[in-house]
Amino acid sequence: MLPSRITTTSGVVNEIKDQNLAEDLKPHIYLAQGQDPQLRMYLGLRIAGDPAALSSTVRSKIRELDADVPVYAVRTMSDVVDKTLTSQKLSNLLLTAFATLAFILAAIGIYGMMAVYVTGARVSSASGWPWVPNQQTCWFPY
């Protein structure tokens, strides 16, 4: 969204995924906080090493700049991506489980049909059944 007034642009990015990983890549313009106030701000750092060891240092530096700014929800990018993909992982797990169950049930059904076909499905003493005429042996059609 472009502002309707003259502002200072602090950054332009060619392609980003802003809200989730499923959306299309789109260009984005970053504006100065004073010109375009937001309810939340995010600080992203690229570091070499353990990010947990650096979080206390970053917190203290932010407190030095402004003690009223809260620092919360410090997470690594892999944690953010994992949280975003949690619902897709659950859907894939359920799909795999139900597909496996369907395959097993189909295999059992095919095995049962082949067993009936191979053995000829002969049933003795079926004369008590109302749909079978008086005879001692009944053959199931297949």
C-alpha positions in Angstrom: 0.0 0.0 0.0 1.5 3.3 -1.0 1.0 6.4 1.2 -1.0 9.3 -0.2 1.6 11.9 1.1 5.3 12.4 0.5 7.3 10.2 2.7 10.9 9.0 3.2 11.4 5.4 2.0 13.7 3.4 4.2 13.8 0.3 2.1 12.5 -1.4 -1.0 12.4 -5.1 -1.4 11.8 -6.9 -4.8 10.2 -10.1 -3.5 8.9 -11.0 0.0 6.3 -13.3 1.6 4.8 -11.0 4.2 2.1 -13.0 6.0 2.7 -16.7 5.2 4.7 -19.0 3.1 1.8 -20.0 0.8 1.3 -16.5 -0.6 2.9 -15.2 -3.8 6.0 -13.2 -3.8 5.3 -9.4 -4.0 7.3 -6.2 -3.8 7.3 -4.2 -0.6 8.3 -0.7 0.5 9.5 0.1 4.0 8.7 3.5 5.4 10.1 5.3 8.5 8.3 4.5 11.7 7.6 8.2 12.4 5.9 8.6 9.0 3.9 5.3 9.0 3.3 4.2 12.6 2.5 0.5 13.2 1.2 -1.2 16.3 4.1 -3.7 16.2 7.7 -3.6 15.1 10.0 -6.4 14.3 13.7 -6.5 14.5 15.5 -9.1 12.4 19.2 -9.9 12.9 21.4 -12.2 10.9 24.1 -13.6 13.1 26.7 -16.3 13.0 26.6 -18.5 16.1 24.0 -19.1 18.8 21.1 -16.7 18.6 20.0 -17.3 22.2 23.4 -16.0 23.5 22.9 -12.8 21.6 19.3 -12.1 22.7 20.2 -10.7 26.1 22.7 -8.3 24.5 20.1 -7.1 22.0 17.6 -6.7 24.9 20.0 -4.5 26.9 20.9 -2.4 23.8 17.2 -1.7 23.1 16.7 -0.8 26.8 19.6 1.7 26.5 17.9 3.3 23.5 14.4 3.4 25.0 13.4 1.7 28.2 9.7 1.9 27.4 10.0 -0.4 24.3 9.0 -4.0 25.3 11.0 -6.8 23.8 9.1 -10.1 23.7 8.7 -13.2 21.5 12.3 -13.5 20.7 12.5 -16.4 18.2 14.8 -17.7 15.6 13.7 -17.7 12.0 13.6 -21.5 11.9 11.1 -21.4 14.9 8.9 -18.9 13.0 8.9 -21.0 9.8 8.2 -24.2 11.9 5.2 -22.5 13.5 3.9 -21.3 10.1 4.2 -24.9 8.7 2.6 -26.6 11.7 -0.9 -26.8 10.2 0.5 -28.1 6.9 2.5 -30.7 8.7 -0.6 -31.9 10.6 -2.6 -32.1 7.4 0.1 -34.1 5.7 0.3 -36.4 8.7 -3.4 -37.0 8.7 -3.5 -37.5 5.0 -0.7 -40.1 5.2 -2.4 -41.9 8.1 -5.8 -42.2 6.3 -4.2 -43.1 3.0 -2.2 -45.9 4.8 -5.4 -47.1 6.5 -7.3 -47.1 3.2 -4.5 -49.1 1.5 -4.5 -51.7 4.4 -8.3 -52.0 4.2 -8.2 -52.4 0.4 -5.5 -55.1 0.7 -7.6 -56.9 3.3 -10.6 -56.7 1.0 -8.7 -57.9 -2.0 -7.2 -60.8 0.0 -10.7 -61.8 1.2 -12.2 -61.7 -2.3 -9.3 -63.8 -3.6 -9.7 -66.3 -0.8 -13.4 -66.6 -1.6 -12.6 -67.0 -5.3 -9.8 -69.6 -4.8 -11.6 -71.8 -2.3 -14.8 -71.7 -4.2 -16.7 -70.5 -1.2 -18.4 -73.7 -0.4 -20.8 -73.6 2.6 -22.1 -76.8 4.1 -25.5 -77.2 5.7 -27.0 -74.1 4.2 -30.5 -75.5 4.1 -31.6 -73.4 7.0 -31.2 -70.2 5.0 -34.4 -69.0 3.5 -32.9 -68.1 0.1 -31.3 -71.4 -0.4 -33.3 -74.3 -1.7 -33.2 -77.6 0.2 -29.7 -78.9 -0.5 -26.7 -79.7 1.6 -24.1 -77.6 -0.2 -24.3 -74.0 -1.5 -21.8 -72.4 -3.8 -21.5 -68.6 -3.8 -21.5 -67.1 -7.2 -18.4 -65.1 -8.1 
